[in-house]
Amino acid sequence: MAILYWISFLAFVIGVGFTAKKVADSSLTEWIIVSFLFFVGCIIPTGFILSGLHLTATPWAWIIGVFIALAIYNLVWPRLVPAPPAYSVRSLFRDRIQTLKNWMRDLTPYLKFLFITMLGTLGIIAVTNLLLVLFTVPNEWDSMTGHLNRVIRYIQHGTMAHFGGTNWNMDTYPKSVTAIQIYTYLISGKIENAMKLIHHSAYWISIISIFGISQRISRNLSASIFCALAYSMFLDFLMQAITTETDIVLTAYLSCLLYFLFSYHATRQNKYLYLAGLAFGVVYGHKITFTLLLPSVFAVMLYTVFIAQDFKTFFNRVWRLGVAIVVAMLIYTLPTGYIRNIQVFGHPIGPPTALKHQSVERAGTLRNLFEQGSRNVVRYSYDFFNLDGIRNAQWGYELNTLVRKPIVMLEDKLHMRLDEETDFSIVPFAFQRRFEFYNANPYWGVFGFALTLPLVLLVFFRIIWSRPHWFLALAIVLHFIAISYSAPYDPFKGRYFIETGLFGVLFLVLLFTHHRLSILKPHRWLWKGYIGLIVVLGSISALMSVFLNTRALPFSAYGYESAFTAERIRFMTFARPDITPAYLAYDSIVPQDATVALGTINDDFEYPLYGEKLTRRLITINPFEKGVQPIPPEADYLFFAKSVIKPQPGDIRLGSDTTMTDLIVKGEDYYLRKLK
């Protein structure tokens, strides 16, 4: 049966590419971007409909559903946009390869050094990351508590409806990416790592989109390739390429949106407004944090769409884009869970407890929000200025400490109290973040603070002038402010700046196109030497981020085993080592086909409890903020935390290590009760 599922998936992908040809111009970049957007655009609404029909767990329903959605796309899009001239995708690939060969042959020795260094680094990273995606299980915190946990739970329930999960994210988080993960998991014949497909694809789609946007801005092949390669090594972006975290998918959707906006500015073809509307609906349906990007996206729209020679032209553009956005939001945004959250919790994001924990409500008064948000601007600026990746090694840590001494002394002289004020912080700010924070969640790295951010400031204050880049600089400033003032400081927020980096990396175009910055001009050896140093350090930091990432080590390091050989439970509970003994004991006792009632808490890792084949049925009996519910009669075992349910004689204490103290979140004392 699995082979038939794979054949249907391949046929669906080919069909998506065929449909994209009817819309995309004869550009390989554009064809890939449109194909990606159509791929997710067919799956997401199919998931919503199947959920309402209680067919979420039915592979044949998914096969039929996505092909119906694709048929609708084939019906609607050719009527919306004029057909582009006929072309062959195979020819596009062949022409692009030849263009790249000619380009590489004509480069100067200096540029060959830069590009070979970056291409070689990306090649090593690409192979390593692909192997990690294919042959290692997920182990990120949010995936263990929420993201992947609910994928399996929705399949077990046969619907994506609210069910009262232990972790509030399981019910409240938008369900569009979950629908894609359910589809790829079921259609692959229940291969666990197929749930990483959308995330790993997002890495490459974002890189391709950066290339395409750079081409639209500069029409300079070297500049476009340089930007794409540099973004592939922005560390916060790179680190999510092997995970099932959601920010990288948001980045891919946003990159598609920006590509269509800049394409409209370059061509004035209305089809790009419709495609931008589609991307807008998909990205807003993916994650509510896109709200923080709305001012930034508006700044780009201002440059690419809204500025017009007369009101009639302005109105014609705005109503087309506006209607496209409204229609896309009705299909891709509202059904994803926001309306249901309002019905259940009275808020589109979730319950009041969550809002108070990680939103502006935590700041209290408006005056305190302004004061603490301003501190957050400085805190995140300090976090950017680190040799992330390189400081994974001891010598890099010592070098990083030395390099940062001047700015640490500056804060001390100015008495900004960045580390003393903690009322608007989830985890208090520290000048030397915990190893776990910067190892798993770095910021942009050397490419960011040593090259990109200075260029952003030079353009924003008009010391260097480029009209499209000034609007991009405004977008970056607005997003930085939004992140700083909208929520408490969190050292894990490095991942939120992935999207900011999408705008920022486009400034590297100026290294090839602006007369005052161009590295194409003769001489300027000091400036070229600096750029070369950044490229080398950026490449080293990217390699060290991948090969010294303790969460997924390709080779043994730091006393940890390689991700390829690590035991499943031990690897999945890497971030919570104190619970590992309990989970190993649980896994050795409970049969793979058992039904287990869960008396766990919000931060508990539940995903590992499904077992190696994800076949155990889990039932929550301590849903978020609802109190302990009766144990269902169909349960064979009860897995519970001592803080939730009082142990009784005969219960098995699972060996939780309660002596560990230096932990981000301390695990519970777990017990197992055999019910039948």
C-alpha positions, 0 to 999 in steps of 0.5 A: 500500500505504501508504494501506491501512496508514494506514487500518488505523492509523486503524481501530485508533485508533478501535477503541482509543477505542471500547474505552476507552469501555467502561472510562472514566467519562464524562470526556474526560480519563479517556477520553483517558488510558485510550485512550492506555494501551490503545493502547500496551498493545495494541502492546507485547505484539504486538511481543514475539510478532512478534519471537519469530516473526521477523515484526518487519519485516512490516507486515501481521503488525503490523496483524493482531497489534494488532487481535487484542490489541485484541479481547482487550482488548474481551473482558477489560476489560468483564468486569473492570469494570462498564460506565459509563453510555453517553456520546458522546465528541463530546458530551464535547468539546462540553461541555468547550469550553463549560465552558472558555468559561464559565470564561474569561469568569468569571475576574478580570482578574488571573487572565485575565492569568495564563492568557492569558499561559500559554495563549498561550505554550503555543500558540506552543510547541505549533505550533513543536514540532509543526512540528519533529516533522514536518519535522526529523530526530532528532539526539539522542546516545542516539538516534544511538548506540542508540535509533533505531539499533536500531529499524532494525537490528531491522527488518533482522533481522526480530526484536528478539532480541539481536544484539551491537550496538556500543553496549551499549544496543542489546541491553540497553535494554528493548524496549517503546518500540522496539516502538511505534516499529517499529509507527508507522514501518512502519504510516506507510509508513516515514516516519522521523518517525513514530518520534517519535509516541509521544514527542510524544504523551507530552508531551500525555498528561502534561499531560492527566494533570496536569489530571486528577490536579489535579481529583481532588485539588482539584476546582478547575478554575482550579487544575487548568488552572494546574498543567497549563499550568505543567507544559507549561513545565517545561523538562526536560519541554518539551525532550523533546517533539520528541525520541526520548528515553525519559524523556518516555514514562516520564513519560507512563506514570507520569502515567497511574499517578498519575491512576488511583491518585488516581481510586481515592482519590476514587471507590473504584472497583476498576477504577482499581486494575486500570488502575493495575496495567496502568500499573505493568507498562507503565512498569516494562517501559519503563525500569529507572530506574522502580526509582528511583521505586518508593519515591515511587510507594509513598508515593502508594499509601500515601495513595491505597490502603493507608490504610484503616479496617480490615484487611479493607478494606486486604486487599481493596484490596491483593490487587486492586492486587497481582494486577493489577500481577503480571499486568501485569508478566508481560505488559509487564515481564518480556518486554521484555528484563530476563530476556534480559539476566540470561541474557546478562550476568548482570544485568537492566540490562546488562554489568558495564562499564556498571554500573561506569560509571553505578551505585552500584558506581562509589562503591566503599565504602558510606561513600564512597557516602553521602559522595558521594551527599550531595554529589550532593544539594547538586549537583543542588540547585545545578543547579536554582537556575538561570534555565534557558532565559533564560540561553541568551541572553548577557544571561540568562547574566549575570543568572543569574551575578549571581543565583547569586553568594550560593549560590556564595559559600555553598559556598565558605564551607562547603568542600563540595568539590562541584567538587573531588570527582570520583570519583562523577561521570560529568562533574565538577560545575561551578557554571557548566555547559557551554552544551551541558548547560544548553541541551539539558538544563535543569532545571525552570526558574523555575517550579521553584526559585522556586515549586514547590520552596519549596511542597514544603518548606513542606508537607514540614516542615508549615509549610503543611498539606495531607494529599495534598501531604505524601505528594507531598512525601515522594515528591519527597524520596525520588526526589531521594535515589534519583537522588543516591545511586544513580548518579554525578553527571551534568549531563545528569541534568536529564532524570531530574527530569522525573518528580519534576516530575510530583509537584512541579507538583501543589503549584501547586494550593495557590495556589488552594485553601489559605487561606494561599496562595490568589491567589483572595482579594482584596488580597494584591497582593505575593503575586499580583505575585510569582506574576505575575512567575513566570508571565511569567519562566516563559513567557519561559524556555519560549519561549527554550528552544524558540527558542534550542535549538541542537539544533533551532533553528526559526530560525537563531541562534548561527551555526547554521542553522535545523533546517528547512533544515539538511543531514541529516548535518550536523544529525544529527551536531550534537553531534559536529561533528568527525565531520561531514566523515567522515560527509558523505564516507561518505554521498557515496560509499556507495550507498543500498542498500549493505551496510556492515560497521561497525568502530566504537566504543561512542560512535559515531553509527551511525544516520546511516550508514543513509542518507536512506531508512534503506535501507543494511544495517549489520552490526556487526563490533565488538560491545560487549566481544567484539572485532573479528569477521570481515568478513561476505562479503555486505558491500560496504563497511567503515566503521571507526575507526582505533582498531578496525581498522588502515588498509591501502593503498587505504582512504579516509580520510574527512576526520575533523577530529581537531584539535577539542579542546573536545568532550564526546567526541572522535570517531575517525579514520574510514576506508572500505574498498570490499570489492566 
